[in-house]
Amino acid sequence: MANDSLAQTLTLPCGATLNNRIAKAAMTEGLASPRGVPTPELEHLYGLWSDGGAGLLLSGNIIVDADHLERPGNVVIDREPDEEMRNALASWARAATRGGNHLWAQISHAGRQTQKNVNPRPKAPSEVPMELPGGQFGEPIALTEAEIEEIVQRFKLCAAAVQQAGFTGVQIHAAHGYLLSQFLSPKTNHRNDLYGGSLENRARLLLRIVDTVRTAVGNAFPVAVKLNSADFQKGGFAFEDSLQVVQWLEQAGVDLIEISGGTYEQPKLLGVAGMEDEEPQPVKQSTQIREAYFVDFALAMKEKVSVPLMVTGGFRRRDSMQQALDCGGADLIGIGRPMCVMTDAPRRLLEGEAELPRFENALRMWPRWLSFLDRSQALRTLGTFGVQYWYYAQLDKIGHDGKADPKLGVFAATRQVMAQQRRWLAAR
């Protein structure tokens, strides 16, 4: 396997080298304490992932504002770390790099995608509420320019803290409908100041954060960005916008761009295709890698930029991963859901395993609902997020017990996760 493209090293523009082309994609863990401090369970989970053979582990959302969590249980760094936080971050970093891999912190702010039970009035670019049934999210308030400046400094503080703790890089989260993605999208950004209107203005906050973080961590420390190829929503962030932003990010000196797509309202990121309001994007199907959602977008971007690209979403077959690397559509392959059950999935692939299991079949545990899922967007969304809770429960199981429980039902997992979140919020 010495000549296998998956096993090749990748040297980034900053000079850092990943020892293979497989990354554990960022997945929210929900394993921090109510104060947002990493726990032994989070450390245990990442130790097993480090043993699993990936060249890079990306953390789940590390939040820069405790009032804007992506979900209860996030790690939060929104002030200078105290001794407890410094020690916990350093212990987490040691466990998560014990296999010789990189560990990058995904730094994020949820903006309007903050659950109402965390913050009923979250800050966002504009007062545009979530278009989802159930009333799970609060009514957003538009940020002032002074508050935007504070957010820039929060990203800087967080990046410096994780670097000091022993993380080997950072990824700025500007995808999936979180705050920076909200600024990029004309659907959610109705501002008429320096941060709204033209694409240049809508990208201003992201580019300012990249510049500020780079200044804080230095030129030799990897700085990456996670970016939507598109929101797949009418009036949203389109592929033409994304193509321009990746060029600006390359000029800003980022070391890696991860290509993803979608938001909570249009969950393309979760592999949900054909939602009623999905907006087609003008990207030709130039590869045969149909199981991977975003390879064609990355391939089109490669015509404009030379910065390394990571593609995440849908990969299960080893030959598809190799094709994505060999055709130039990706420099790094991100694997997510399979690693919620199979922590050594990268090592298995590197040793020649042909295909990873598709645990998405957990949806079949909902037989009475399946006939309705194709007809109702609300039910499809509910079904999708029910399965997402199944994966949350698997990470909790690995963190506590060292192994997953693939036989766990979706309903049982959903009840378990919701009960844990209630307990966490009560102790906050």
Buried (B, 14 or more C-beta within 10 A) or exposed (E): EEEBBBBBEBEBBBEBEBBBBBBBBBBBBBBBBBBBBBBBBBBBBBBBBBBBBBBBBBBBBBBBBBBBBBBBBBBBBBEEBEEEBBBBBBBBBBBBBEBEBBBBBBBBBBBBBBBBBBBEEBBBBBEBEBEBEEEBBBBBBBBEEEEBEEBBEBBBBBBBBBBBBBBBBBBBBBBBBBBBBBBBBBBBBEBEEEBBBEBEBBBBBBBBBBBBBBEBBEEEBBBBBBBBBBBBBEEBBBBEBBBBBBBBBBEBBBBBBBBBBBBBBBBBBBBBEEBEEBBEBEBEEEBEBEBBBBBBBBBBBBEEBEBBBBBBBBBBBBEBBBBBBEBEBBBBBBBBBBBBBBBBBBBBBBEEBEBBEEBBEBBEBBEEBEEEBEEEBEBBBBBBBBBBBBBBBBBBBBBBEEEBBBEBBBEBBBEBBEEBBEEBBEEB
